[in-house]
Amino acid sequence: MPAPENSQDFPLKEARALVAHLMKPKAYIYWADLLLNLILGWGGFYLVVVTENFSPLNIAAFVVSAFSLYRVGIFIHEIVHLKKGTFKFFIAFWNAVGGLPLLIPSFTYYGVHNDHHRRDTYGTREDGEYLPFGAEEPWKIIAYVFLSLLIPLLFLGRFLILTPISWLHKGLAKYAWERASSLTIDLSYRRPPPTKLDGKYWRLQEVLATLYSWVAVLLIYFGVLPFKVAVVWYMITVFIFIMNSLRTLGAHAYRNPGDRKMSVPDQFLDSVDVTGGILSPFWAPVGLRYHATHHLFPQMPYHNLGTAHDLLIETLPDNSLYLAATRRNLIHALSTLWEDAKLSQQNAS
């Protein structure tokens, strides 16, 4: 299904004026949200480790821990959009108790995600967060989800083995940065050399992630921590990456084969808002169910996206193009992507 041809008619100027008052993040919301989910996430993690396997409490603790740590992890998306020089302690705290234990320090998303929002990069082959799922074979959608089973092990190997060796070998250091330092969906993506967009402390984060990894491995090896800790960590991180893969697939239409640049309205109409379903805040936390609206206003804090979405529907003189990016729920978003992929292959044949 092609993008609407009249995207140039999108009332972007009017939309920006209507939501201009919603651009300021509220620190107390960030802190309250993060701290609550850290308590639930790591508290649940502890209960999973110490309770009997598959007991009701064990299962309940896993569900609470997995969803809470998933929300903690997704804060990385919000962090890279914060204005440079703000929320410094919040970002450092998130890295210490969320990003590093999950082996997704913030440098793995800085720069990479900024390119995903640039007009000259979005949807092109330089965008590591974009693959033309809606224009290629449907089996690639399934393969992408199954890749989530390996990602935690790849990140563990990256910091546990590749990082220390790369400190001694320039060639491996270049490889580690280009091919093993980015939260992307395109396995062929090569990250450009570090710039200020990648953050000031990426090297420190790399060192700390390596220390976290080695300390955890040694504590388990010497019996200070039970081996079950490693099993639970792997299961929860796999859950996080599977949920994020489904959310990612539901976030865009992925119709651009990678050979054309897209305007802001084009980006919006190639993105997805999922407004329905009581589970939406769980599979797309921290405002990401309003992903199309986020692409219109990348600097808008997550806690205002829902308000902006409702305001634009109610206030825009013609909201038809704005509503064109809406899906009812995750199943609707994924089935639309699947049908687009099938249709593209039928047309190609």
C-alpha positions in Angstrom: 0.0 0.0 0.0 1.8 3.2 -1.1 2.0 6.3 1.0 -0.6 8.9 0.4 0.3 11.1 -2.6 -0.9 14.3 -1.0 1.5 14.3 1.9 2.5 17.8 0.9 -1.0 18.9 2.0 -0.3 17.8 5.6 -1.0 20.8 7.9 2.5 20.7 9.6 2.7 24.4 10.4 -0.8 24.3 12.1 0.0 21.1 14.0 3.2 22.6 15.4 1.4 25.7 16.6 -1.3 23.7 18.3 1.2 21.6 20.4 3.9 24.2 21.0 3.0 24.4 24.7 3.6 20.6 25.2 7.4 20.5 24.5 8.7 20.9 28.0 9.6 17.7 29.9 8.6 17.3 33.5 11.5 15.9 35.5 9.3 14.5 38.3 7.4 12.4 35.9 10.6 10.9 34.5 12.0 10.1 37.9 8.7 8.7 39.4 8.2 6.5 36.3 11.8 5.2 36.2 12.1 4.6 40.0 8.8 2.7 40.2 9.7 0.4 37.3 13.3 -0.1 38.7 11.8 -1.3 42.0 9.3 -3.5 40.3 11.8 -4.7 37.7 14.8 -5.6 39.9 12.6 -6.6 42.8 10.7 -9.0 40.6 14.0 -10.2 39.2 15.2 -11.1 42.7 11.9 -13.0 43.4 12.2 -15.0 40.2 15.7 -16.1 41.3 14.8 -17.1 44.9 11.3 -18.7 44.3 10.6 -22.2 43.1 10.6 -22.4 39.3 7.1 -22.1 37.7 5.4 -21.5 41.0 2.6 -18.9 40.8 4.8 -16.4 42.6 7.7 -17.2 40.3 5.6 -16.7 37.2 4.0 -13.5 38.4 7.4 -12.1 39.5 8.8 -12.8 36.0 5.9 -11.1 34.2 6.2 -8.0 36.5 10.0 -7.9 36.2 10.0 -8.4 32.4 7.5 -5.7 31.6 9.0 -3.3 34.2 12.6 -3.7 32.9 11.3 -3.4 29.4 9.9 0.0 30.3 13.2 0.9 32.0 15.1 -0.1 28.9 12.8 1.8 26.5 13.8 5.0 28.4 16.9 4.9 26.2 14.7 6.3 23.4 13.6 9.2 25.5 17.1 9.9 26.8 18.5 10.4 23.3 15.9 13.1 22.6 16.5 15.1 25.7 18.1 18.5 25.1 21.9 18.3 25.3 23.2 19.3 28.7 19.9 18.6 30.5 18.9 15.7 32.8 22.5 14.8 33.3 22.1 13.0 36.6 19.0 11.2 35.3 20.9 9.8 32.3 23.9 8.8 34.4 21.5 7.1 36.9 19.6 5.3 34.2 22.9 4.0 32.7 24.1 2.8 36.2 20.9 0.9 37.2 19.2 0.2 33.8 21.3 0.5 30.7 24.5 -1.1 31.9 22.9 -4.2 33.7 20.8 -4.8 30.5 24.0 -4.1 28.4 22.3 -1.3 26.4 24.2 1.8 27.6 23.0 5.0 26.1 25.9 5.3 23.6 24.5 2.4 21.7 21.5 4.6 20.7 23.0 8.1 20.6 23.7 9.3 17.0 22.2 6.2 15.5 18.7 7.2 16.5 19.3 10.9 15.7 20.0 9.8 12.1 16.6 8.0 12.1 15.0 11.4 12.4 17.0 13.3 9.9 15.3 14.2 6.6 18.3 13.2 4.6 18.6 9.8 6.3 15.2 8.5 7.4 14.2 5.4 5.5 17.4 5.3 3.4 20.2 2.8 3.6 22.0 5.0 6.0 19.2 4.6 8.5 20.1 1.7 10.7 16.7 1.6 12.3 14.8 1.1 9.0 14.4 -1.9 6.7 11.8 -2.0 3.9 9.7 -4.8 5.6 6.6 -3.5 3.8 8.2 -3.8 0.4 10.1 -7.1 0.7 9.4 -10.7 1.4 7.1 -11.3 4.5 9.5 -14.0 5.9 11.9 -11.2 6.8 9.4 -9.9 9.3 9.4 -13.3 11.1 13.2 -13.6 10.9 13.7 -10.2 12.5 11.6 -11.3 15.6 13.6 -14.5 16.0 16.8 -12.6 15.9 15.8 -11.3 19.4 16.9 -14.7 20.8 20.5 -14.0 19.9 20.8 -10.2 20.6 21.4 -10.5 24.4 24.2 -13.1 23.8 25.7 -10.9 21.1 25.8 -7.9 23.4 27.3 -10.0 26.2 30.0 -11.3 23.8 30.6 -7.7 22.7 31.4 -6.4 26.1 32.8 -9.5 27.7 35.2 -10.5 24.9 35.3 -8.2 22.0 35.7 -4.9 24.0 38.8 -5.9 26.0 40.5 -7.3 22.9 39.6 -4.2 20.9 41.5 -2.1 23.4 44.7 -3.8 22.1 43.8 -4.0 18.4 42.9 -1.0 16.4 41.2 -3.1 13.6 39.0 -4.8 16.1 38.2 -1.5 17.8 37.0 -0.1 14.4 34.9 -3.2 13.9 33.4 -3.1 17.4 32.3 0.5 16.8 31.0 0.1 13.3 29.3 -3.3 13.6 28.7 -4.0 17.3 27.8 -0.7 19.0 24.4 0.1 17.8 20.8 -0.7 18.6 19.7 -1.1 15.0 17.6 -3.5 13.0 19.8 -3.5 9.9 22.6 -6.0 10.3 24.5 -4.5 7.4 24.6 -1.1 9.1 28.0 0.5 9.6 28.1 3.1 12.3 30.0 6.3 11.2 33.0 7.4 13.3 32.2 8.9 16.7 30.9 12.5 16.8 29.5 14.7 19.5 26.1 13.2 18.7 27.3 9.9 20.1 27.7 11.4 23.6 30.7 12.6 25.5 31.1 9.5 27.7 30.7 6.6 25.3 34.2 5.2 26.1 33.5 5.3 29.8 30.2 3.5 29.3 32.0 0.9 27.2 34.5 0.3 30.0 31.7 0.1 32.7 29.7 -2.3 30.6 32.7 -4.6 30.3 33.3 -4.4 34.1 29.6 -5.2 34.7 29.8 -8.2 32.5 33.0 -9.6 33.9 32.0 -9.0 37.6 28.7 -10.8 36.9 30.4 -13.8 35.2 33.0 -14.1 38.0 30.4 -13.9 40.8 28.5 -16.7 39.1 31.6 -18.7 38.4 32.7 -18.6 42.0 29.3 -19.4 43.4 28.6 -16.0 45.0 25.6 -15.7 42.7 23.6 -18.8 41.6 23.7 -19.7 37.9 20.0 -19.1 37.9 20.8 -15.4 37.8 22.3 -15.8 34.4 19.3 -17.8 33.1 16.8 -15.2 34.4 18.8 -12.4 33.0 18.9 -14.0 29.6 15.1 -14.9 29.7 14.2 -11.3 30.7 16.5 -9.6 28.1 15.1 -12.0 25.4 11.6 -10.9 26.4 12.6 -7.3 26.2 14.1 -7.7 22.7 11.2 -9.7 21.5 8.7 -7.2 22.7 10.8 -4.4 21.3 11.0 -6.2 17.9 7.1 -6.4 17.8 6.8 -2.8 18.8 9.4 -1.8 16.2 7.5 -3.7 13.4 4.3 -1.9 14.5 6.0 1.5 14.5 6.3 2.1 10.8 4.9 1.1 7.5 8.4 0.5 6.1 7.4 1.2 2.5 10.5 3.1 1.4 12.9 0.7 -0.4 15.8 2.9 0.7 16.3 4.9 -2.4 14.5 8.1 -1.7 14.5 10.9 0.9 11.3 11.6 2.8 9.9 14.9 4.1 8.6 15.2 7.6 5.0 14.6 6.5 6.2 11.6 4.5 8.0 10.3 7.6 4.8 10.7 9.6 2.7 8.9 7.0 5.2 6.1 7.0 4.9 5.8 10.8 2.2 4.5 13.0 0.1 5.7 16.0 -1.6 2.8 17.8 -4.4 4.4 19.9 -6.5 1.4 20.9 -6.1 -1.7 23.1 -5.6 -1.8 26.8 -2.2 -3.5 26.4 -0.8 -0.7 24.3 1.0 1.0 27.2 2.7 -2.3 28.0 4.0 -3.4 24.6 4.8 0.3 23.5 5.8 2.0 26.8 7.1 5.5 27.4 4.8 7.0 24.7 6.0 4.9 21.8 2.5 3.9 20.8 2.3 7.4 19.4 5.2 6.8 17.2 3.9 8.7 14.2 3.2 11.8 16.4 6.7 11.4 17.8 8.1 11.7 14.3 6.3 15.0 13.9 7.6 16.3 17.2 10.8 14.4 18.1 11.6 16.7 21.1 8.2 16.4 22.7 8.4 14.5 26.0 6.7 11.1 26.1 4.2 12.1 28.8 2.7 14.7 26.4 2.3 12.7 23.3 -1.1 11.3 24.1 -2.4 14.8 24.9 -0.9 16.1 21.6 -2.5 13.2 19.7 -6.0 13.9 21.1 -5.6 17.7 20.6 -4.6 17.4 17.0 -7.6 15.1 16.2 -10.0 17.5 17.9 -8.5 20.8 16.7 -7.0 20.4 13.2 -9.5 21.8 10.6 -8.9 18.7 8.5 -7.5 15.7 10.5 -7.9 13.1 7.7 -4.2 13.0 6.9 -3.3 12.9 10.6 -5.6 9.9 11.1 -4.1 8.1 8.1 -1.2 7.0 10.3 -3.5 5.4 12.9 -3.9 1.7 13.6 -6.4 0.2 16.0 -4.0 -2.0 17.9 -0.7 -4.0 17.5 -2.4 -6.8 15.6 -3.8 -4.3 13.1 -0.4 -2.7 12.7 1.4 -6.0 12.2 -1.3 -7.4 9.9 -1.2 -4.2 7.8 2.6 -4.6 7.5 2.3 -8.2 6.5 -0.3 -7.5 3.9 1.8 -4.7 2.4 4.7 -7.1 2.1 2.6 -9.7 0.4 1.1 -7.2 -2.0 4.6 -5.8 -2.9 5.7 -9.3 -3.8 2.6 -10.0 -5.8 3.2 -6.7 -7.7 6.8 -7.6 -8.2 6.0 -11.0 -9.7 
